């Protein structure tokens, strides 16, 4: 997706880690960008773990599709590439 001007990394996290918008939009993988991506992925994993913990209580009310989301772990994929977008 080179050339896109949309970033899904929150601006405050970019500032916190010193990520330049040029690096994001050019697709340059920097240590700062990997750190920001890791923080986003870690927060997402925490949310998934919370959902997994509630699975039994909400199973009767949710469809299989919703429950299947809580079984997958995109964080494992992010971790596998060392948070390199």
Helices and strands as residue ranges (DSSP letters): H 11-17, H 21-26, H 31-53, H 55-58, G 59-61, H 64-69, H 74-80
